[in-house]
Amino acid sequence: PERLVPPAVYVCRHADIYGIVLNLLWLPVPVRTWGLHQFGDREACYRHLRDVTFGARYGWPRWKATVLAWLASFGLAALYRSAGCIPVYRGSAQIITTFRESTEALKRGESLLIFPDKDYASTDSEVSELYEGFLSLDRFYYRATRRHVPFVPLYIDRRARTITVCEPLFFTDDRDRKAQTAELVRQLQERLSGRGC
C-alpha cells in the first residue's frame, strides 16, 4: 500500500486480457487506463475486434469473428467511454493528445495504468519487448510541474492470482535521457517478469 502513491503511472503487462481484468478489479487505487482509440468508437472497435483480435490474432473464421466482434463492440466501446480511458493514437501525430490528456490527469492527482508490452497475447513468464514511447510522459509532466513522475511496475502472478506493487522507478536530472530510457525499459522488463520487486 505504501507504494500506491498518486499521482503515478502504473505499468503492467496484458498477459492476454488477464492483466487488464485483474488490475481493474483489484488494484486498490483509482486509475485512468490508456487504451487504443479505436475502442472508444463502436464502429472502429467492431472493425478492430473483427480484423485484428478475433481474425488475425485468434485466427477465427470471418463469420465467427464478425458476429462476436459486432456483439462485443457495443459493450466494449461503452465501457471504454464510461471508464474514462485515455485514447492512444499509436503511429499518429494525434499521440500528442494522449500525452496532453495524461499530463492533465496526473496534474489533477489522477494515476494512470499503462500496458506497454508489444506481445499482448503472451502469457510467458518473461516479458519481451516493450513500447518505450509512454516513458515520454515524464518529459511532459516534468515540464508542467518540475517533478518527475513515478513509474510503478505491477507484477502479475497468474498462479497465485496476485498483483505485486514494485518500487517506483524515476527519471533523474543528472543523467543522459536516452541512457535512462534504456535502463528504465530494462528494469520494467525485469519487474514485469517478477524479478526485482
Residue, then its C-alpha position, 0 to 999 in steps of 0.5 A: p500500500e505504501r507504494l500506491v502513491p498518486p499521482a503515478v503511472y502504473v505499468c503492467r503487462h496484458a498477459d492476454i486480457y488477464g492483466i487488464v481484468l485483474n488490475l481493474l478489479w483489484l488494484p486498490v487505487p483509482v486509475r485512468t487506463w490508456g487504451l487504443h482509440q479505436f475502442g472508444d468508437r463502436e464502429a472502429c472497435y467492431r472493425h478492430l475486434r473483427d480484423v485484428t483480435f478475433g481474425a488475425r490474432y485468434g485466427w477465427p473464421r470471418w463469420k465467427a469473428t464478425v458476429l462476436a466482434w459486432l456483439a462485443s463492440f457495443g459493450l466494449a466501446a461503452l465501457y471504454r467511454s464510461a471508464g474514462c480511458i485515455p485514447v492512444y493514437r499509436g503511429s499518429a501525430q494525434i499521440i500528442t493528445t494522449f500525452r496532453e490528456s495524461t499530463e492533465a490527469l496526473k496534474r489533477g492527482e489522477s494515476l494512470l495504468i499503462f500496458p506497454d508490452k508489444d506481445y499482448a497475447s503472451t502469457d510467458s513468464e518473461v516479458s519481451e519487448l516493450y513500447e518505450g514511447f509512454l516513458s515520454l510522459d515524464r518529459f511532459y509532466y516534468r515540464a508542467t510541474r518540475r517533478h518527475v513522475p513515478f513509474v510503478p511496475l505491477y507484477i502479475d502472478r497468474r498462479a497465485r492470482t496476485i498483483t505485486v506493487c514494485e518500487p517506483l522507478f524515476f527519471t533523474d536530472d543528472r543523467d543522459r535521457k536516452a541512457q535512462t530510457a534504456e535502463l528504465v525499459r530494462q528494469l520494467q522488463e525485469r519487474l514485469s517478469g517478477r524479478g526485482c520487486 
